[in-house]
Amino acid sequence: MRPSRLFIVPLSLVVGLTGTVATVPATGVAGRQVSWGPVVNLSRTAPATYGPDVAVDADKNTLTVWVRGNGDRSRVMAAWRRSGSAWSAPRRVPGTRGAVEAEIAFDGDGDLALVWAAGRRVKAVRRPAGGSWGRPVTLHRTTAGLWGTRPASLDLAVNARGHAVVSWETMDDDLDATYARSRVQAAVSTPRGRWSRARTLSSDRRDAFGTEVVVSRTGRATVVWDEIVGSRGQVMTASRRPGKRWSPSIALSRRLPQPSDPQVAARPSGEVAVAWSPGRSRGIKLRRWSPRDGWGRTATVPDARVDPWWLDLGMDGTGAVTLAWSNQAQAVWSAQQTSSGGWTRARIAPRGSVFYGLHLLVNRSGDAVIGWDGRGGRRSGHVAEAAYRPRTASWGPPVGLSNPRGDSGGLALALADNGGATAAWLFGPRRGTRSRVQARTNEVL
């Protein structure tokens, strides 16, 4: 399964200890060097800090957002790092009262889309490059009463032209003894920020979870999710072209005993790849879609007969797909399939490395970054860790990004077109409920 987009800080986080973590260089081929810079505190130490999410635009301007506060007192906070400059002080995003999780993405012109869940509402706002926040709009309000639900696990994608798609799950609100099934819903937006009505994509007879989205250069949106049928699950998908209706949902897999939540990646040209695990140590499956041929046959990742705890994938501009997973021993592995179908495989981190989550990003040139919440040592808390792969080179060793004397969690990543990566996470000492947001940037030299 994949980690939730909303990371709840462990009770082990208290008043912030911060430390300086040494800069760690790594060298690739063709003279490309990457080096993680120093840790930067983006927020002060405070209780009830959640998130974060991070995104970078085509000009290498970076934004990190997170949620601070509980209930009606919560807000989305934002900190900017303009290309070549230092991080700004955090500011509240207007109109985000009551937020519980947030997602951000840039288009090709540097215009920003922000979506968040607040109570029973899914909301969105746009911010043009160099401009100010617009007026938030409500995309959907979930049901109240006996069958009450709340939105959760948002996922957002925006293409270079500004077409956007956001999906979420409607989860039972736990306010009474009646259980409301979880549904997968989605909405799309034009480049001018006009959002469609939200549509339910999953079956009324099944619980649906693990929704993820991508959008092509032409604006074709694809959503994938997992539906539970009795004691078995099935990977499902639906798509929508600009100006058209959502397609009927179709199954990408058979009914499986314990499938993981599906992961999806795409090229701007429209090709899509979906990966999942069937469960019970039956390995990892990959299925591709192309505008010309539709959905191809399901492929099996060679020599990966595991039931992965965490799984993610990315696709570069040639159509090569990179998968990464953590097995039962909490090691980190990667496999790459070229556009012609050949495979390579590598171990990125040894057993015992992963505590929670696994996030992989690949840009069009083939640079890749992977991160996870590490276990740390016997006397330390959890550590934010990452590994980097320069284009046409192999994976470098994993790097501890956060201070091992504290406790870190909720790692988020962004990857620029030039290969520069940014990581953001929550940090605090090992006991308590207070934390701060920190970040490091991996510069390409």
C-alpha positions in Angstrom: 0.0 0.0 0.0 1.0 3.6 -0.4 1.3 6.2 2.4 -1.5 8.6 3.1 -1.1 12.1 1.8 -1.8 13.4 5.3 1.0 12.5 7.7 0.0 12.7 11.4 3.0 13.7 13.5 4.0 11.0 16.0 3.6 11.9 19.6 7.3 11.7 19.9 7.8 15.2 18.4 8.4 18.1 20.8 10.1 21.4 21.0 12.4 21.7 18.0 16.0 20.7 18.0 17.6 21.7 14.8 21.0 20.9 13.6 23.2 21.3 10.6 23.5 18.3 8.5 26.6 18.1 6.4 26.5 18.7 2.7 26.7 15.4 0.9 28.0 15.4 -2.7 27.4 12.7 -5.3 28.9 12.5 -8.7 27.3 11.1 -11.8 28.6 10.6 -15.4 29.3 13.3 -17.9 30.5 15.7 -15.2 27.1 16.1 -13.6 27.4 16.6 -9.8 24.6 16.9 -7.3 24.9 18.1 -3.7 22.3 18.4 -1.0 22.6 21.8 0.6 22.0 22.7 4.3 18.8 22.2 6.3 16.5 25.2 6.3 13.8 25.8 8.8 10.6 26.9 6.9 8.4 27.3 10.0 8.7 27.8 13.7 8.2 24.9 16.1 4.5 24.6 16.8 1.8 22.0 17.7 -0.6 20.6 15.2 1.6 20.9 12.1 0.7 18.5 9.2 2.0 17.8 5.7 4.0 19.1 3.8 3.7 19.2 0.0 6.3 20.7 -2.3 6.3 21.7 -6.0 8.8 23.4 -8.4 8.0 25.3 -11.7 9.8 25.4 -15.0 11.9 28.4 -13.8 13.0 26.4 -10.6 10.9 28.5 -8.3 9.8 26.2 -5.4 6.8 26.3 -3.1 6.2 24.3 0.1 2.7 24.2 1.8 1.6 22.6 5.0 -1.4 22.7 7.4 -1.0 24.3 10.8 -3.6 24.1 13.5 -6.7 22.0 14.3 -10.4 22.4 13.5 -11.6 25.8 12.4 -8.3 27.3 13.5 -6.2 25.4 10.9 -4.8 27.1 7.8 -2.7 26.2 4.8 0.8 27.9 5.2 3.1 28.5 2.3 6.8 29.4 1.9 8.5 30.3 -1.4 12.0 29.9 -2.7 12.5 31.9 -5.8 15.2 30.6 -8.1 18.6 31.6 -6.8 17.2 33.1 -3.6 16.5 32.1 0.0 13.3 30.7 1.4 10.6 33.3 2.3 9.0 33.5 5.7 5.8 31.4 5.8 2.4 33.1 5.1 -1.1 32.0 5.5 -3.0 31.2 2.3 -6.2 33.2 2.5 -9.5 31.3 2.5 -8.1 28.0 3.8 -9.7 27.9 7.2 -10.4 24.4 8.4 -7.9 22.7 6.0 -6.8 19.2 6.9 -4.6 18.4 3.9 -3.4 20.2 0.8 -1.9 19.5 -2.6 -0.1 21.8 -5.0 1.1 21.7 -8.7 2.5 24.3 -11.2 1.7 24.5 -14.9 4.3 25.4 -17.6 3.9 29.2 -17.1 4.4 29.0 -13.4 0.8 29.4 -12.5 -0.1 27.5 -9.4 -3.1 25.3 -8.4 -3.8 24.5 -4.8 -6.5 22.1 -3.6 -7.4 21.1 0.0 -10.0 19.4 2.1 -11.8 21.3 4.8 -14.5 19.6 6.8 -16.9 18.1 4.2 -15.6 20.3 1.4 -13.0 20.0 -1.4 -11.7 23.4 -2.3 -9.4 24.9 -4.9 -7.7 28.2 -5.8 -5.3 29.4 -8.5 -2.4 31.8 -8.3 -0.9 33.3 -11.4 2.9 33.5 -11.7 4.0 36.7 -9.9 0.4 37.4 -8.9 -1.7 36.9 -5.8 -4.1 34.2 -4.6 -7.5 34.2 -6.3 -10.8 33.5 -4.8 -11.3 29.8 -3.5 -14.0 27.7 -5.1 -15.8 24.7 -3.6 -15.5 21.7 -5.9 -17.6 19.3 -3.9 -19.4 19.0 -0.5 -19.8 15.4 0.8 -22.9 14.0 2.4 -23.9 14.8 6.0 -26.3 12.9 8.3 -26.8 9.2 8.6 -24.6 8.3 5.6 -22.1 11.2 6.3 -18.7 11.2 4.7 -15.6 13.4 4.5 -13.1 13.8 1.7 -9.6 12.5 2.2 -6.4 11.4 0.3 -6.5 14.2 -2.4 -4.2 13.8 -5.4 -3.6 16.7 -8.0 -2.0 16.8 -11.4 -1.6 19.9 -13.7 -0.2 19.8 -17.2 2.0 22.5 -18.9 -1.0 24.2 -20.4 -2.9 24.5 -17.1 -5.4 21.6 -17.4 -5.9 20.2 -13.9 -7.4 17.1 -12.4 -8.0 16.3 -8.7 -9.4 13.1 -7.1 -10.2 12.1 -3.6 -11.9 9.4 -1.5 -15.1 10.0 0.4 -14.6 8.3 3.8 -17.2 7.5 6.5 -17.2 10.4 9.0 -17.4 8.0 12.1 -20.2 10.1 13.6 -22.7 7.3 14.0 -23.1 3.5 13.8 -24.0 3.6 10.1 -21.1 2.8 7.7 -21.0 4.8 4.4 -18.9 3.2 1.6 -15.8 4.9 0.4 -16.1 6.4 -3.1 -13.6 7.7 -5.6 -14.5 11.1 -7.0 -12.8 13.6 -9.4 -13.1 17.0 -11.0 -11.2 18.6 -13.9 -10.3 22.2 -14.6 -9.7 24.2 -17.8 -6.5 26.3 -18.0 -8.5 29.4 -17.0 -9.5 27.7 -13.7 -13.1 26.7 -14.6 -13.8 23.5 -12.7 -16.2 20.8 -13.7 -18.7 19.2 -11.4 -17.3 16.4 -9.3 -18.1 12.9 -10.5 -18.2 9.6 -8.7 -16.0 7.1 -10.7 -16.1 4.0 -8.5 -18.9 1.5 -8.1 -21.8 2.1 -5.7 -21.5 -1.5 -4.5 -17.8 -1.5 -3.5 -15.4 0.4 -1.3 -12.8 2.4 -3.3 -9.4 3.6 -2.1 -5.9 4.7 -3.2 -6.8 7.2 -5.9 -4.1 8.7 -8.1 -4.2 11.0 -11.1 -2.2 12.2 -14.2 -3.0 14.5 -17.1 -1.5 14.6 -20.6 -0.4 17.5 -22.7 -3.8 17.5 -24.5 -5.6 17.5 -21.1 -6.7 13.9 -21.0 -7.1 13.0 -17.3 -6.6 9.5 -16.0 -7.6 8.3 -12.5 -6.7 4.9 -11.0 -7.9 3.4 -7.8 -8.5 0.1 -6.0 -12.0 -1.3 -5.4 -12.7 -3.9 -2.7 -15.0 -6.8 -3.7 -15.8 -8.9 -0.6 -12.3 -10.0 0.6 -10.6 -9.3 -2.8 -9.6 -6.1 -4.6 -9.4 -4.9 -8.2 -7.4 -2.1 -9.9 -9.7 0.2 -11.8 -9.3 3.3 -14.0 -11.3 5.9 -15.8 -10.4 8.8 -18.1 -11.8 12.1 -19.5 -10.8 14.2 -22.5 -11.3 18.0 -22.4 -15.0 18.8 -23.1 -16.0 15.2 -22.9 -17.6 13.0 -20.2 -15.8 10.6 -18.0 -15.4 7.2 -19.6 -16.9 4.2 -17.9 -14.5 2.7 -15.3 -12.7 -0.4 -16.5 -10.7 -3.1 -14.6 -6.9 -3.2 -15.1 -6.5 -6.4 -13.1 -8.4 -9.5 -12.1 -9.8 -9.7 -8.6 -6.8 -10.1 -6.3 -6.4 -11.4 -2.8 -4.6 -8.4 -1.3 -3.7 -5.8 -4.0 -1.7 -2.7 -3.1 -3.1 0.7 -4.1 -2.2 1.4 -7.7 0.5 3.9 -8.7 0.3 5.9 -12.0 2.8 7.9 -14.1 2.6 9.5 -17.6 4.4 11.2 -20.4 3.1 14.6 -21.7 2.4 12.8 -25.0 -0.3 10.8 -23.3 1.3 7.4 -22.5 0.3 6.1 -19.1 1.8 3.4 -16.8 0.1 1.8 -13.8 1.8 -0.4 -11.3 0.4 -2.5 -8.4 1.2 -5.6 -6.3 -1.3 -8.5 -6.4 -0.4 -9.4 -2.8 0.7 -12.6 -1.2 4.3 -12.3 -2.6 3.1 -12.4 -6.2 5.4 -9.6 -7.3 4.8 -6.3 -9.0 2.6 -5.8 -12.1 2.9 -3.1 -14.7 0.4 -2.1 -17.4 0.7 0.6 -20.1 -1.7 2.7 -22.1 -0.9 4.5 -25.4 -3.1 6.8 -27.5 -2.5 4.5 -30.5 -2.9 1.0 -29.0 -4.9 1.5 -25.8 -4.2 -0.7 -22.8 -1.5 -3.3 -23.3 -1.0 -6.6 -21.6 0.0 -6.8 -18.0 3.8 -7.3 -17.5 5.5 -8.7 -14.4 8.6 -7.0 -13.0 11.3 -9.8 -13.2 12.9 -11.1 -10.0 10.6 -9.2 -7.7 8.4 -11.9 -6.1 7.6 -9.8 -3.1 4.6 -8.2 -1.3 5.9 -4.7 -1.2 5.1 -2.5 1.8 5.5 0.6 -0.4 5.5 1.1 -4.2 5.9 4.0 -6.6 6.9 4.7 -10.2 7.8 7.4 -12.7 8.2 7.8 -16.5 10.8 9.8 -18.4 10.4 11.5 -21.8 11.5 8.4 -23.7 8.8 6.2 -22.1 11.2 4.4 -19.8 9.4 3.5 -16.5 11.3 3.4 -13.2 9.7 1.5 -10.3 10.8 1.6 -6.7 9.6 -0.5 -3.7 10.4 -1.5 -0.2 10.1 -5.2 0.6 9.3 -7.0 3.8 12.9 -6.5 5.0 12.4 -2.7 4.5 15.2 -2.6 1.9 14.7 -0.3 -1.2 14.8 -1.7 -4.7 14.4 -0.2 -8.1 13.7 -1.7 -11.6 13.6 0.2 -14.9 11.8 -0.9 -18.1 12.9 0.8 -21.3 10.3 1.8 -24.0 11.4 -1.3 -25.9 10.6 -3.6 -22.9 14.0 -4.4 -21.5 14.6 -4.5 -17.7 17.4 -3.5 -15.3 17.3 -3.9 -11.5 19.2 -2.4 -8.6 19.1 -2.3 -4.8 19.1 1.3 -3.5 19.2 0.9 0.3 19.9 -2.1 2.6 17.4 -4.0 4.8 16.0 -2.1 7.7 16.1 1.3 5.9 12.4 2.2 5.6 10.0 3.0 8.4 7.2 4.6 6.4 6.4 5.7 2.9 8.2 5.7 -0.4 8.1 8.6 -3.0 9.7 8.4 -6.4 9.9 11.2 -9.0 11.4 11.1 -12.6 11.7 14.1 -14.9 11.6 14.0 -18.7 15.4 13.8 -19.0 15.6 10.7 -16.7 16.9 12.3 -13.5 15.2 10.6 -10.5 14.9 11.1 -6.8 13.4 8.7 -4.2 12.8 9.4 -0.5 11.3 7.7 2.5 11.0 8.1 6.3 14.0 6.0 7.6 14.3 4.1 10.8 17.4 5.8 12.2 19.6 4.2 14.8 18.8 2.7 18.2 19.3 6.0 20.0 17.8 8.2 17.3 14.4 9.0 15.9 13.2 8.6 12.4 15.3 10.2 9.6 14.3 11.7 6.3 16.3 9.9 3.7 16.7 10.2 -0.1 18.7 8.7 -3.0 19.4 10.4 -6.4 19.9 9.1 -9.9 21.4 11.5 -12.5 20.3 11.0 -16.1 22.2 8.2 -17.8 23.8 7.2 -14.5 23.2 4.8 -11.7 21.6 5.4 -8.3 23.8 7.1 -5.7 23.9 6.0 -2.0 21.0 7.0 0.3 21.6 10.3 2.2 20.2 11.2 5.6 18.6 14.6 5.1 17.4 15.4 8.6 19.1 15.6 12.0 19.3 12.0 13.4 19.0 13.4 17.0 15.4 14.4 16.3 12.4 12.7 14.7 11.3 13.3 11.1 8.3 12.3 9.1 6.0 13.1 6.2 8.7 13.5 3.6 7.7 15.2 0.3 9.7 15.7 -2.9 9.8 17.9 -6.0 12.1 17.5 -9.0 12.9 20.2 -11.5 13.5 19.8 -15.2 17.2 20.4 -14.8 17.5 17.7 -12.2 17.5 19.8 -9.0 15.4 18.2 -6.2 13.8 19.7 -3.1 12.8 17.7 0.0 10.6 18.9 2.8 9.6 17.1 6.0 8.4 17.6 9.6 11.0 17.7 12.3 11.1 17.7 16.1 12.8 15.9 19.0 11.5 12.4 19.9 8.9 13.2 22.6 6.0 15.5 22.4 3.6 17.0 19.8 5.4 20.0 18.4 7.3 20.1 15.1 8.5 22.4 12.4 8.8 22.1 8.6 12.3 21.8 7.2 13.7 21.6 3.7 16.9 20.8 1.7 17.7 21.4 -2.0 19.8 19.1 -4.2 21.6 21.4 -6.6 22.9 20.2 -9.9 26.3 21.6 -10.7 
